[in-house]
């Protein structure tokens, strides 16, 4: 039996896949391991716990499951809404966002690297 803070794997009713649950800063994270094998599911959880521990010691910020799915288009939508709310929206602003949206729109935010941005700039 694992002690507190070690997370857990479990199966949801009617599912053949294993899920995991773990905590960081008092928040519970749950996600599918996408595994049917219990040992592989445990390895998935162990990797997640290493990411949590790295965050706790300040080595690398933790990226949760929701953050992993966040797309650039969603961030740009939020930015546009903020500009509109604050009365800073302009045709020039929208024109500057268009090529960024066209290039990066469907990318997941965690995939955007400095090299990808440099490539985008060089192709303008």
The first five atom37 places (N, CA, C, CB, O) and aatype in JSON, in Angstrom:
{
  "aatype": [20, 20, 20, 20, 20, 20, 20, 20, 20, 20, 20, 20, 20, 20, 20, 20, 20, 20, 20, 20, 20, 20, 20, 20, 20, 20, 20, 20, 20, 20, 20, 20, 20, 20, 20, 20, 20, 20, 20, 20, 20, 20, 20, 20, 20, 20, 20, 20, 20, 20, 20, 20, 20, 20, 20, 20, 20, 20, 20, 20, 20, 20, 20, 20, 20, 20, 20, 20, 20, 20, 20, 20, 20, 20, 20, 20, 20, 20, 20, 20, 20, 20, 20, 20, 20, 20, 20, 20, 20, 20, 20, 20, 20, 20, 20, 20, 20, 20, 20, 20, 20, 20, 20, 20, 20, 20, 20, 20, 20, 20, 20, 20, 20, 20, 20, 20, 20, 20, 20, 20, 20, 20, 20, 20],
  "atom_mask": [
    [1, 1, 1, 1, 1],
    [1, 1, 1, 1, 1],
    [1, 1, 1, 1, 1],
    [1, 1, 1, 1, 1],
    [1, 1, 1, 1, 1],
    [1, 1, 1, 1, 1],
    [1, 1, 1, 1, 1],
    [1, 1, 1, 1, 1],
    [1, 1, 1, 1, 1],
    [1, 1, 1, 1, 1],
    [1, 1, 1, 1, 1],
    [1, 1, 1, 1, 1],
    [1, 1, 1, 1, 1],
    [1, 1, 1, 1, 1],
    [1, 1, 1, 1, 1],
    [1, 1, 1, 1, 1],
    [1, 1, 1, 1, 1],
    [1, 1, 1, 1, 1],
    [1, 1, 1, 1, 1],
    [1, 1, 1, 1, 1],
    [1, 1, 1, 1, 1],
    [1, 1, 1, 1, 1],
    [1, 1, 1, 1, 1],
    [1, 1, 1, 1, 1],
    [1, 1, 1, 1, 1],
    [1, 1, 1, 1, 1],
    [1, 1, 1, 1, 1],
    [1, 1, 1, 1, 1],
    [1, 1, 1, 1, 1],
    [1, 1, 1, 1, 1],
    [1, 1, 1, 1, 1],
    [1, 1, 1, 1, 1],
    [1, 1, 1, 1, 1],
    [1, 1, 1, 1, 1],
    [1, 1, 1, 1, 1],
    [1, 1, 1, 1, 1],
    [1, 1, 1, 1, 1],
    [1, 1, 1, 1, 1],
    [1, 1, 1, 1, 1],
    [1, 1, 1, 1, 1],
    [1, 1, 1, 1, 1],
    [1, 1, 1, 1, 1],
    [1, 1, 1, 1, 1],
    [1, 1, 1, 1, 1],
    [1, 1, 1, 1, 1],
    [1, 1, 1, 1, 1],
    [1, 1, 1, 1, 1],
    [1, 1, 1, 1, 1],
    [1, 1, 1, 1, 1],
    [1, 1, 1, 1, 1],
    [1, 1, 1, 1, 1],
    [1, 1, 1, 1, 1],
    [1, 1, 1, 1, 1],
    [1, 1, 1, 1, 1],
    [1, 1, 1, 1, 1],
    [1, 1, 1, 1, 1],
    [1, 1, 1, 1, 1],
    [1, 1, 1, 1, 1],
    [1, 1, 1, 1, 1],
    [1, 1, 1, 1, 1],
    [1, 1, 1, 1, 1],
    [1, 1, 1, 1, 1],
    [1, 1, 1, 1, 1],
    [1, 1, 1, 1, 1],
    [1, 1, 1, 1, 1],
    [1, 1, 1, 1, 1],
    [1, 1, 1, 1, 1],
    [1, 1, 1, 1, 1],
    [1, 1, 1, 1, 1],
    [1, 1, 1, 1, 1],
    [1, 1, 1, 1, 1],
    [1, 1, 1, 1, 1],
    [1, 1, 1, 1, 1],
    [1, 1, 1, 1, 1],
    [1, 1, 1, 1, 1],
    [1, 1, 1, 1, 1],
    [1, 1, 1, 1, 1],
    [1, 1, 1, 1, 1],
    [1, 1, 1, 1, 1],
    [1, 1, 1, 1, 1],
    [1, 1, 1, 1, 1],
    [1, 1, 1, 1, 1],
    [1, 1, 1, 1, 1],
    [1, 1, 1, 1, 1],
    [1, 1, 1, 1, 1],
    [1, 1, 1, 1, 1],
    [1, 1, 1, 1, 1],
    [1, 1, 1, 1, 1],
    [1, 1, 1, 1, 1],
    [1, 1, 1, 1, 1],
    [1, 1, 1, 1, 1],
    [1, 1, 1, 1, 1],
    [1, 1, 1, 1, 1],
    [1, 1, 1, 1, 1],
    [1, 1, 1, 1, 1],
    [1, 1, 1, 1, 1],
    [1, 1, 1, 1, 1],
    [1, 1, 1, 1, 1],
    [1, 1, 1, 1, 1],
    [1, 1, 1, 1, 1],
    [1, 1, 1, 1, 1],
    [1, 1, 1, 1, 1],
    [1, 1, 1, 1, 1],
    [1, 1, 1, 1, 1],
    [1, 1, 1, 1, 1],
    [1, 1, 1, 1, 1],
    [1, 1, 1, 1, 1],
    [1, 1, 1, 1, 1],
    [1, 1, 1, 1, 1],
    [1, 1, 1, 1, 1],
    [1, 1, 1, 1, 1],
    [1, 1, 1, 1, 1],
    [1, 1, 1, 1, 1],
    [1, 1, 1, 1, 1],
    [1, 1, 1, 1, 1],
    [1, 1, 1, 1, 1],
    [1, 1, 1, 1, 1],
    [1, 1, 1, 1, 1],
    [1, 1, 1, 1, 1],
    [1, 1, 1, 1, 1],
    [1, 1, 1, 1, 1],
    [1, 1, 1, 1, 1],
    [1, 1, 1, 1, 1],
    [1, 1, 1, 1, 1]
  ],
  "atom_positions": [
    [[0.84, -1.18, 0.0], [0.0, 0.0, 0.0], [0.88, 1.25, 0.0], [-0.95, 0.0, 1.22], [1.85, 1.34, 0.76]],
    [[0.54, 2.19, -0.85], [1.33, 3.41, -0.96], [0.91, 4.4, 0.12], [1.17, 4.05, -2.35], [-0.23, 4.39, 0.58]],
    [[1.85, 5.24, 0.53], [1.54, 6.24, 1.54], [0.92, 7.48, 0.88], [2.82, 6.63, 2.34], [0.92, 7.62, -0.34]],
    [[0.39, 8.36, 1.72], [-0.19, 9.61, 1.23], [0.82, 10.36, 0.38], [-0.68, 10.48, 2.4], [2.01, 10.36, 0.68]],
    [[0.33, 11.0, -0.65], [1.22, 11.77, -1.51], [1.8, 10.96, -2.65], [2.33, 12.35, -0.71], [2.55, 11.49, -3.47]],
    [[1.48, 9.69, -2.71], [2.02, 8.84, -3.77], [1.06, 8.69, -4.94], [2.36, 7.49, -3.21], [1.38, 8.0, -5.91]],
    [[-0.11, 9.31, -4.86], [-1.08, 9.17, -5.93], [-1.7, 7.79, -5.92], [-0.43, 9.45, -7.28], [-1.41, 6.97, -5.05]],
    [[-2.55, 7.55, -6.89], [-3.18, 6.23, -6.98], [-3.64, 5.99, -8.4], [-4.37, 6.12, -6.0], [-3.85, 6.93, -9.17]],
    [[-3.79, 4.73, -8.73], [-4.41, 4.36, -10.0], [-5.72, 3.66, -9.66], [-3.46, 3.44, -10.86], [-5.86, 3.03, -8.61]],
    [[-6.66, 3.77, -10.56], [-7.97, 3.17, -10.33], [-8.67, 2.97, -11.66], [-8.84, 4.05, -9.38], [-8.25, 3.52, -12.68]],
    [[-9.72, 2.17, -11.65], [-10.52, 1.98, -12.85], [-11.9, 2.57, -12.6], [-10.61, 0.47, -13.23], [-12.49, 2.38, -11.54]],
    [[-12.4, 3.27, -13.6], [-13.75, 3.8, -13.53], [-14.72, 2.69, -13.89], [-13.92, 5.02, -14.46], [-14.4, 1.8, -14.68]],
    [[-15.89, 2.76, -13.32], [-16.92, 1.76, -13.58], [-17.19, 1.67, -15.08], [-18.22, 2.09, -12.8], [-17.43, 2.68, -15.74]],
    [[-17.16, 0.47, -15.6], [-17.44, 0.23, -17.01], [-16.29, 0.51, -17.95], [-18.58, 1.04, -17.41], [-16.45, 0.38, -19.17]],
    [[-15.11, 0.88, -17.43], [-13.96, 1.2, -18.28], [-12.89, 0.12, -18.13], [-13.38, 2.58, -17.92], [-12.68, -0.43, -17.05]],
    [[-12.23, -0.17, -19.23], [-11.11, -1.12, -19.17], [-9.79, -0.37, -18.96], [-11.04, -1.96, -20.46], [-8.76, -0.99, -18.7]],
    [[-9.82, 0.95, -19.06], [-8.61, 1.75, -18.9], [-8.38, 2.09, -17.43], [-8.7, 3.03, -19.73], [-9.31, 2.22, -16.65]],
    [[-7.1, 2.24, -17.09], [-6.72, 2.68, -15.75], [-6.62, 4.2, -15.75], [-5.38, 2.03, -15.3], [-6.17, 4.8, -16.73]],
    [[-7.02, 4.81, -14.66], [-6.93, 6.25, -14.45], [-5.97, 6.49, -13.29], [-8.34, 6.88, -14.16], [-5.68, 5.58, -12.51]],
    [[-5.47, 7.71, -13.19], [-4.62, 8.03, -12.05], [-5.09, 9.32, -11.41], [-3.14, 8.15, -12.49], [-5.74, 10.15, -12.04]],
    [[-4.75, 9.47, -10.15], [-5.05, 10.68, -9.4], [-3.81, 11.03, -8.58], [-6.31, 10.5, -8.47], [-3.16, 10.15, -8.01]],
    [[-3.5, 12.33, -8.52], [-2.35, 12.81, -7.76], [-2.63, 14.25, -7.36], [-1.01, 12.7, -8.59], [-3.54, 14.88, -7.9]],
    [[-1.87, 14.76, -6.44], [-2.1, 16.1, -5.9], [-0.88, 16.99, -6.08], [-2.47, 16.02, -4.43], [0.26, 16.54, -6.04]],
    [[-1.17, 18.28, -6.28], [-0.13, 19.31, -6.28], [-0.74, 20.57, -5.7], [0.44, 19.56, -7.73], [-1.77, 21.05, -6.17]],
    [[-0.09, 21.1, -4.67], [-0.56, 22.31, -3.99], [-2.03, 22.22, -3.59], [-0.34, 23.53, -4.87], [-2.78, 23.19, -3.74]],
    [[-2.44, 21.06, -3.1], [-3.8, 20.88, -2.6], [-4.85, 20.62, -3.66], [-4.18, 22.07, -1.85], [-6.02, 20.42, -3.32]],
    [[-4.47, 20.61, -4.93], [-5.43, 20.36, -6.0], [-5.25, 18.94, -6.51], [-5.25, 21.38, -7.15], [-4.14, 18.48, -6.76]],
    [[-6.37, 18.25, -6.67], [-6.31, 16.89, -7.21], [-6.37, 16.94, -8.74], [-7.47, 16.02, -6.65], [-7.18, 17.66, -9.32]],
    [[-5.5, 16.18, -9.36], [-5.5, 16.02, -10.81], [-5.87, 14.57, -11.1], [-4.09, 16.38, -11.45], [-5.33, 13.65, -10.49]],
    [[-6.8, 14.38, -12.02], [-7.17, 13.03, -12.47], [-7.07, 12.99, -13.98], [-8.62, 12.65, -12.0], [-7.48, 13.92, -14.67]],
    [[-6.5, 11.9, -14.47], [-6.43, 11.74, -15.91], [-6.3, 10.28, -16.27], [-5.26, 12.54, -16.49], [-5.84, 9.45, -15.48]],
    [[-6.72, 9.98, -17.49], [-6.6, 8.62, -17.99], [-5.14, 8.32, -18.28], [-7.47, 8.41, -19.25], [-4.41, 9.17, -18.8]],
    [[-4.72, 7.12, -17.94], [-3.36, 6.7, -18.28], [-3.32, 6.15, -19.7], [-2.85, 5.64, -17.28], [-2.24, 5.93, -20.26]],
    [[-4.51, 5.92, -20.29], [-4.65, 5.32, -21.62], [-4.08, 3.91, -21.66], [-3.95, 6.19, -22.68], [-3.7, 3.41, -22.72]],
    [[-4.01, 3.26, -20.49], [-3.44, 1.92, -20.38], [-4.49, 0.93, -19.88], [-2.22, 1.93, -19.45], [-5.33, 1.25, -19.04]],
    [[-4.41, -0.27, -20.41], [-5.25, -1.36, -19.9], [-4.47, -2.25, -18.93], [-5.8, -2.22, -21.07], [-5.04, -3.0, -18.15]],
    [[-3.15, -2.13, -18.99], [-2.26, -2.92, -18.14], [-1.95, -2.12, -16.86], [-0.94, -3.28, -18.9], [-1.51, -0.98, -16.92]],
    [[-2.19, -2.76, -15.72], [-2.02, -2.07, -14.44], [-0.57, -1.62, -14.2], [-2.46, -2.98, -13.31], [-0.35, -0.53, -13.67]],
    [[0.4, -2.44, -14.59], [1.8, -2.07, -14.38], [2.19, -0.86, -15.24], [2.71, -3.25, -14.71], [2.93, 0.02, -14.78]],
    [[1.7, -0.82, -16.47], [1.99, 0.33, -17.33], [1.3, 1.58, -16.8], [1.53, 0.05, -18.78], [1.85, 2.68, -16.88]],
    [[0.11, 1.4, -16.26], [-0.61, 2.53, -15.65], [0.16, 3.07, -14.45], [-2.04, 2.11, -15.23], [0.22, 4.28, -14.25]],
    [[0.74, 2.18, -13.66], [1.53, 2.6, -12.5], [2.77, 3.37, -12.95], [1.94, 1.39, -11.65], [3.16, 4.35, -12.31]],
    [[3.38, 2.94, -14.05], [4.54, 3.65, -14.58], [4.14, 5.05, -15.05], [5.17, 2.87, -15.75], [4.9, 6.01, -14.85]],
    [[2.97, 5.17, -15.66], [2.46, 6.48, -16.07], [2.32, 7.39, -14.84], [1.08, 6.34, -16.8], [2.76, 8.54, -14.86]],
    [[1.7, 6.86, -13.78], [1.54, 7.63, -12.55], [2.91, 8.01, -11.98], [0.73, 6.83, -11.5], [3.09, 9.14, -11.54]],
    [[3.84, 7.1, -11.98], [5.17, 7.39, -11.45], [5.83, 8.55, -12.2], [6.07, 6.14, -11.53], [6.48, 9.4, -11.6]],
    [[5.65, 8.58, -13.54], [6.19, 9.7, -14.34], [5.52, 11.01, -13.94], [5.98, 9.44, -15.85], [6.19, 12.04, -13.81]],
    [[4.2, 10.98, -13.74], [3.47, 12.19, -13.33], [3.95, 12.67, -11.96], [1.95, 11.93, -13.3], [4.11, 13.87, -11.74]],
    [[4.18, 11.73, -11.05], [4.66, 12.11, -9.72], [6.05, 12.73, -9.78], [4.66, 10.89, -8.79], [6.36, 13.62, -9.0]],
    [[6.89, 12.26, -10.7], [8.21, 12.88, -10.88], [8.06, 14.32, -11.35], [9.07, 12.07, -11.88], [8.8, 15.2, -10.92]],
    [[7.09, 14.57, -12.25], [6.83, 15.94, -12.72], [6.35, 16.81, -11.56], [5.78, 15.93, -13.85], [6.75, 17.97, -11.44]],
    [[5.48, 16.26, -10.72], [4.98, 16.99, -9.55], [6.14, 17.32, -8.61], [3.89, 16.16, -8.81], [6.23, 18.45, -8.13]],
    [[7.0, 16.37, -8.35], [8.14, 16.58, -7.45], [9.11, 17.6, -8.03], [8.86, 15.25, -7.18], [9.67, 18.42, -7.3]],
    [[9.31, 17.57, -9.34], [10.19, 18.55, -9.99], [9.63, 19.95, -9.79], [10.36, 18.24, -11.5], [10.39, 20.9, -9.56]],
    [[8.32, 20.1, -9.88], [7.69, 21.39, -9.65], [7.88, 21.82, -8.2], [6.18, 21.33, -10.01], [8.18, 22.98, -7.92]],
    [[7.72, 20.89, -7.28], [7.81, 21.21, -5.85], [9.19, 21.7, -5.44], [7.45, 19.99, -5.03], [9.31, 22.52, -4.53]],
    [[10.23, 21.22, -6.11], [11.58, 21.67, -5.77], [12.04, 22.82, -6.66], [12.57, 20.51, -5.88], [13.16, 23.3, -6.54]],
    [[11.15, 23.26, -7.56], [11.46, 24.4, -8.42], [12.29, 24.08, -9.64], [12.17, 25.41, -7.63], [12.81, 24.99, -10.29]],
    [[12.43, 22.8, -9.97], [13.25, 22.4, -11.12], [12.55, 22.64, -12.45], [13.63, 20.94, -11.0], [13.18, 23.08, -13.41]],
    [[11.24, 22.36, -12.51], [10.49, 22.51, -13.75], [9.02, 22.71, -13.4], [10.68, 21.26, -14.69], [8.47, 21.95, -12.61]],
    [[8.38, 23.73, -13.99], [6.97, 23.95, -13.69], [6.1, 22.78, -14.16], [6.49, 25.24, -14.35], [6.33, 22.22, -15.23]],
    [[5.11, 22.44, -13.35], [4.2, 21.36, -13.68], [3.21, 21.82, -14.74], [3.46, 20.86, -12.43], [2.66, 22.92, -14.65]],
    [[2.97, 20.98, -15.75], [1.98, 21.24, -16.78], [0.89, 20.19, -16.61], [2.61, 21.2, -18.24], [1.12, 19.0, -16.86]],
    [[-0.28, 20.63, -16.19], [-1.39, 19.71, -15.94], [-2.08, 19.28, -17.22], [-2.39, 20.35, -15.02], [-1.81, 19.82, -18.29]],
    [[-2.98, 18.31, -17.11], [-3.66, 17.79, -18.29], [-4.44, 18.85, -19.07], [-4.6, 16.69, -17.88], [-4.47, 18.82, -20.3]],
    [[-5.08, 19.79, -18.38], [-5.83, 20.84, -19.08], [-4.88, 21.77, -19.82], [-6.69, 21.64, -18.09], [-5.17, 22.19, -20.94]],
    [[-3.75, 22.08, -19.2], [-2.78, 22.95, -19.85], [-2.19, 22.28, -21.09], [-1.66, 23.31, -18.87], [-1.9, 22.95, -22.08]],
    [[-2.02, 20.96, -21.04], [-1.48, 20.24, -22.18], [-2.39, 20.32, -23.4], [-1.24, 18.79, -21.81], [-1.92, 20.26, -24.54]],
    [[-3.69, 20.46, -23.17], [-4.65, 20.5, -24.27], [-4.93, 21.91, -24.79], [-5.95, 19.88, -23.83], [-5.53, 22.06, -25.86]],
    [[-4.5, 22.93, -24.08], [-4.8, 24.32, -24.43], [-4.16, 24.69, -25.77], [-4.3, 25.26, -23.33], [-2.96, 24.5, -25.98]],
    [[-4.98, 25.21, -26.67], [-4.49, 25.59, -28.0], [-4.22, 27.09, -28.07], [-5.51, 25.19, -29.09], [-4.82, 27.88, -27.35]],
    [[-3.32, 27.45, -28.96], [-2.97, 28.85, -29.16], [-4.21, 29.66, -29.54], [-1.88, 28.99, -30.24], [-4.36, 30.8, -29.09]],
    [[-5.09, 29.1, -30.35], [-6.3, 29.82, -30.75], [-7.13, 30.22, -29.53], [-7.15, 28.97, -31.71], [-7.74, 31.28, -29.52]],
    [[-7.17, 29.37, -28.51], [-7.91, 29.69, -27.28], [-7.25, 30.86, -26.54], [-8.0, 28.46, -26.36], [-7.94, 31.73, -26.0]],
    [[-5.93, 30.87, -26.51], [-5.22, 31.97, -25.86], [-5.44, 33.27, -26.63], [-3.71, 31.66, -25.77], [-5.63, 34.33, -26.03]],
    [[-5.42, 33.19, -27.95], [-5.65, 34.39, -28.76], [-7.08, 34.9, -28.59], [-5.36, 34.1, -30.24], [-7.31, 36.11, -28.56]],
    [[-8.04, 33.98, -28.48], [-9.43, 34.38, -28.23], [-9.53, 35.14, -26.9], [-10.36, 33.15, -28.21], [-10.21, 36.16, -26.82]],
    [[-8.85, 34.63, -25.89], [-8.87, 35.28, -24.57], [-8.2, 36.65, -24.62], [-8.17, 34.4, -23.52], [-8.66, 37.6, -24.0]],
    [[-7.11, 36.74, -25.38], [-6.42, 38.02, -25.53], [-7.33, 39.04, -26.23], [-5.11, 37.84, -26.32], [-7.42, 40.19, -25.81]],
    [[-7.99, 38.61, -27.31], [-8.91, 39.5, -28.02], [-10.04, 39.96, -27.1], [-9.49, 38.8, -29.26], [-10.4, 41.14, -27.1]],
    [[-10.6, 39.05, -26.33], [-11.69, 39.4, -25.41], [-11.21, 40.41, -24.37], [-12.25, 38.13, -24.7], [-11.93, 41.34, -24.03]],
    [[-9.99, 40.23, -23.88], [-9.42, 41.16, -22.9], [-9.25, 42.54, -23.52], [-8.08, 40.64, -22.38], [-9.61, 43.55, -22.91]],
    [[-8.69, 42.6, -24.72], [-8.51, 43.89, -25.4], [-9.85, 44.57, -25.64], [-7.76, 43.69, -26.74], [-9.98, 45.78, -25.46]],
    [[-10.84, 43.8, -26.05], [-12.17, 44.36, -26.3], [-12.77, 44.91, -24.99], [-13.12, 43.29, -26.9], [-13.32, 46.01, -24.97]],
    [[-12.64, 44.14, -23.92], [-13.17, 44.55, -22.61], [-12.52, 45.84, -22.13], [-12.95, 43.44, -21.58], [-13.18, 46.7, -21.55]],
    [[-11.22, 45.99, -22.38], [-10.49, 47.17, -21.92], [-10.49, 48.3, -22.95], [-9.07, 46.79, -21.59], [-9.85, 49.33, -22.74]],
    [[-11.22, 48.12, -24.06], [-11.31, 49.17, -25.07], [-10.03, 49.39, -25.85], [-11.7, 50.45, -24.43], [-9.8, 50.48, -26.36]],
    [[-9.19, 48.37, -25.96], [-7.91, 48.5, -26.66], [-7.91, 47.78, -28.01], [-6.79, 47.95, -25.8], [-6.9, 47.76, -28.71]],
    [[-9.05, 47.2, -28.37], [-9.15, 46.48, -29.64], [-9.09, 47.48, -30.79], [-10.47, 45.64, -29.7], [-9.69, 48.55, -30.74]],
    [[-8.36, 47.11, -31.83], [-8.24, 47.97, -33.01], [-8.06, 47.1, -34.24], [-7.05, 48.97, -32.86], [-7.67, 45.94, -34.13]],
    [[-8.35, 47.66, -35.42], [-8.11, 46.89, -36.65], [-6.64, 46.48, -36.79], [-8.54, 47.71, -37.87], [-6.34, 45.39, -37.29]],
    [[-5.73, 47.35, -36.36], [-4.31, 47.03, -36.44], [-3.97, 45.84, -35.55], [-3.46, 48.26, -36.04], [-3.22, 44.94, -35.96]],
    [[-4.52, 45.82, -34.33], [-4.3, 44.7, -33.41], [-4.78, 43.41, -34.05], [-5.03, 44.94, -32.07], [-4.06, 42.41, -34.04]],
    [[-5.99, 43.42, -34.6], [-6.53, 42.2, -35.24], [-5.68, 41.78, -36.43], [-8.0, 42.43, -35.69], [-5.47, 40.59, -36.66]],
    [[-5.18, 42.75, -37.19], [-4.34, 42.44, -38.34], [-3.04, 41.78, -37.91], [-4.04, 43.71, -39.13], [-2.53, 40.89, -38.6]],
    [[-2.5, 42.21, -36.77], [-1.26, 41.6, -36.27], [-1.5, 40.19, -35.75], [-0.66, 42.47, -35.15], [-0.62, 39.34, -35.85]],
    [[-2.69, 39.93, -35.22], [-2.99, 38.6, -34.7], [-3.26, 37.58, -35.8], [-4.17, 38.67, -33.78], [-3.01, 36.39, -35.61]],
    [[-3.77, 38.04, -36.93], [-4.17, 37.11, -37.99], [-3.06, 36.15, -38.41], [-4.65, 37.89, -39.19], [-3.29, 34.94, -38.43]],
    [[-1.86, 36.63, -38.74], [-0.82, 35.66, -39.14], [-0.41, 34.72, -38.0], [0.4, 36.41, -39.64], [-0.06, 33.57, -38.24]],
    [[-0.45, 35.21, -36.77], [-0.12, 34.36, -35.62], [-1.17, 33.25, -35.51], [-0.05, 35.2, -34.3], [-0.83, 32.09, -35.3]],
    [[-2.44, 33.63, -35.64], [-3.53, 32.66, -35.56], [-3.44, 31.65, -36.71], [-4.9, 33.37, -35.57], [-3.63, 30.45, -36.51]],
    [[-3.16, 32.16, -37.91], [-3.06, 31.27, -39.08], [-1.93, 30.25, -38.92], [-2.83, 32.09, -40.37], [-2.07, 29.09, -39.3]],
    [[-0.82, 30.68, -38.35], [0.35, 29.81, -38.23], [0.26, 28.88, -37.01], [1.61, 30.66, -38.13], [0.48, 27.68, -37.14]],
    [[-0.07, 29.44, -35.85], [-0.02, 28.69, -34.6], [-1.38, 28.26, -34.06], [0.67, 29.5, -33.57], [-1.44, 27.52, -33.07]],
    [[-2.47, 28.7, -34.67], [-3.81, 28.52, -34.11], [-4.14, 27.15, -33.58], [-4.78, 28.85, -35.12], [-4.69, 27.03, -32.48]],
    [[-3.82, 26.1, -34.32], [-4.17, 24.74, -33.88], [-3.06, 24.06, -33.09], [-4.52, 23.89, -35.08], [-3.22, 22.91, -32.67]],
    [[-1.96, 24.75, -32.89], [-0.88, 24.19, -32.07], [-1.33, 24.17, -30.62], [0.44, 25.01, -32.24], [-2.06, 25.06, -30.17]],
    [[-0.88, 23.16, -29.89], [-1.07, 23.19, -28.45], [-0.05, 24.18, -27.88], [-0.9, 21.75, -27.81], [1.09, 24.24, -28.35]],
    [[-0.46, 24.95, -26.89], [0.41, 25.99, -26.34], [1.74, 25.42, -25.85], [-0.29, 26.71, -25.21], [2.78, 26.07, -25.99]],
    [[1.73, 24.23, -25.28], [2.97, 23.65, -24.75], [3.94, 23.25, -25.87], [2.64, 22.43, -23.9], [5.11, 22.97, -25.6]],
    [[3.47, 23.23, -27.1], [4.33, 22.86, -28.23], [5.12, 24.04, -28.79], [3.5, 22.25, -29.34], [6.08, 23.85, -29.53]],
    [[4.72, 25.25, -28.44], [5.37, 26.43, -29.01], [6.7, 26.66, -28.3], [4.45, 27.69, -28.88], [6.75, 26.88, -27.09]],
    [[7.76, 26.61, -29.07], [9.11, 26.8, -28.55], [9.71, 28.07, -29.13], [10.01, 25.58, -28.86], [9.15, 28.66, -30.06]],
    [[10.83, 28.49, -28.59], [11.53, 29.66, -29.12], [11.92, 29.41, -30.58], [12.79, 29.98, -28.27], [11.86, 30.32, -31.41]],
    [[12.31, 28.18, -30.89], [12.69, 27.84, -32.26], [11.5, 27.96, -33.2], [13.27, 26.42, -32.32], [11.65, 28.44, -34.33]],
    [[10.31, 27.55, -32.76], [9.11, 27.65, -33.58], [8.76, 29.11, -33.84], [7.93, 26.93, -32.91], [8.35, 29.46, -34.95]],
    [[8.91, 29.95, -32.83], [8.64, 31.37, -32.99], [9.65, 31.99, -33.96], [8.67, 32.1, -31.62], [9.29, 32.79, -34.82]],
    [[10.93, 31.62, -33.81], [11.96, 32.12, -34.73], [11.65, 31.72, -36.17], [13.36, 31.58, -34.33], [11.8, 32.53, -37.08]],
    [[11.21, 30.49, -36.37], [10.86, 30.02, -37.72], [9.68, 30.82, -38.26], [10.51, 28.5, -37.7], [9.69, 31.23, -39.42]],
    [[8.67, 31.06, -37.43], [7.51, 31.84, -37.83], [7.96, 33.25, -38.27], [6.49, 31.93, -36.67], [7.53, 33.74, -39.31]],
    [[8.81, 33.87, -37.47], [9.27, 35.23, -37.79], [10.07, 35.24, -39.09], [10.13, 35.78, -36.63], [9.92, 36.16, -39.9]],
    [[10.89, 34.24, -39.3], [11.72, 34.21, -40.51], [10.87, 33.97, -41.77], [12.79, 33.11, -40.4], [11.28, 34.33, -42.87]],
    [[9.69, 33.38, -41.6], [8.83, 33.11, -42.76], [7.88, 34.25, -43.07], [8.03, 31.86, -42.52], [7.17, 34.19, -44.07]],
    [[7.84, 35.29, -42.25], [6.95, 36.43, -42.5], [7.35, 37.2, -43.73], [6.93, 37.37, -41.31], [6.7, 38.19, -44.08]]
  ]
}
